[in-house]
Amino acid sequence: MIKKSISQLLVILLIIGASFTSNAQDDSNSYVMFESMMMTPDYTKLKVLGDNMRAHNAKYHKDGPYKAAVYNISTGPNSGSMVWMMGPTTFTHLDGRPSDGGHDEDWRDNVMPYIKKIHTSEYWRMDGKLSNTAMLDGDNSKYPLVYVRYGEIEDGQMYNLTTFFEMVSQTVKAMEGENPWGLYYNEFRQGNLGRHVASVSFLKNWAEMDDDSINFRDTFEETIGKGKWRGFTDMSDNLFSNTWDEIWSYNAYLSGQ
């Protein structure tokens, strides 16, 4: 995660996460996208679900654009649920996703009976220009915790989105050390659910959240300008009608690893 003063950064950054790994450019021909499905398990059948999901992912979602990663949601309003994620992928890849050879039947008969509810199924595309993910190599176990913050954009404020995150991106990239961070846009409207935009920050351990060795505001003022901090925080207040946080923990067993 970004090494920073957590108390200041959490107020204004949209830092989210997941097993998002890639450094492709965000253009019409090459981009990074993840399919994300949030589900609540049947807590009385966790062992059966775990064994069956592990077997399914190991057989049908081992690598490439169909690689699966599973995260347990540890904090926030969706605590106790899990996220099944596939990618990095593209819409073109979806036409060739596993379906034959027993895939759909296995998911139907061995996974779904142990799921109480599927809450969302979404596609998140990364902003390749603003994100800072080049140091990630696809091994989710190296950054097993993901700090997730979702943002709901206020009506009439869309024009400020790029300007705001350009400042965040410049600051993150100017920070000392390696600070993997990504910005993602929801590809489809969610109605009252919001969930318009999410940023992602990757942590090696919980202790990183106690690391105040680098102050985000100090780096911001050195990079963007000392007189621009107040305008930046005001822009954040105006831009988002709602934000919320989640910490995700990588579950290597369920991921089939």
Disulfide bonds with the S-S distance in Angstrom:
none
